[in-house]
Amino acid sequence: MASEPLSSRFGRSFPAGEVLFREGDPGEEMYVIQTGRVRISKVFPSGERTLAVIGPGEFFGEMAILNNKPRTATATALEALHALVIDGRTFEAMVLGNGEIAVRMITRLARRLHSANAYIEILSRADPRARVILGLARAGEEYGERVEGGGVRLAISSDDLASMVGLDVATVQSVIDRLVRVRLVRPAAEVDGWLLPDPSQLYAFVDALEHPAAEGA
């Protein structure tokens, strides 16, 4: 298979908890996840915040080698990880020599920009309930796994979700507990995370919170 030479040449394994690179490190390699998940985080004046939790098929670390600048975030393996680790020169040759790779990169970078704008909008919400629910729905759309019978399985901890939406863990857990009670969210037995039976209902729930029906209507 075409992927076997790439895996044998560039494949590397990392244990859970290993930091692949830290914010401020020189950027010499990019990563393509084959198995496992990676947490991308950044330090702000208010503390460290999770920017994304990404899984198989996603790539990261390319911006530092594209612009020859230090890493702008930290990448940590959340679980046993296997990834292709590609140096800058090889990466440049792959992009220049394969138009499909270039198109895929542009598409994914555009998606990341859209995602960043979406999270900015989420962080602008004054109601913490809206932040949590929209953050959960957005993460489900981006990183969730479709399950048989409908719904999305989202492998994300309350800690990481709290970091993504800029709230404390207790507030996030309180909102999720409420969502569980009204059956918009269920604990996912297979992973540390949640099952979203119908993510569209989460958006409807936020709309109901922000625009309650007039009394007596």
Secondary structure as UniProt FT lines:
FT   HELIX           3..10
FT   STRAND          11..14
FT   TURN            16..17
FT   STRAND          19..21
FT   TURN            23..24
FT   STRAND          29..35
FT   STRAND          38..44
FT   TURN            45..46
FT   STRAND          47..54
FT   TURN            56..57
FT   STRAND          59..60
FT   HELIX           62..67
FT   STRAND          74..77
FT   STRAND          81..87
FT   HELIX           88..97
FT   HELIX           99..123
FT   HELIX           128..143
FT   STRAND          145..146
FT   TURN            148..149
FT   STRAND          152..154
FT   HELIX           158..165
FT   HELIX           169..181
FT   TURN            182..183
FT   STRAND          186..187
FT   STRAND          194..196
FT   HELIX           199..210
FT   TURN            215..216
//
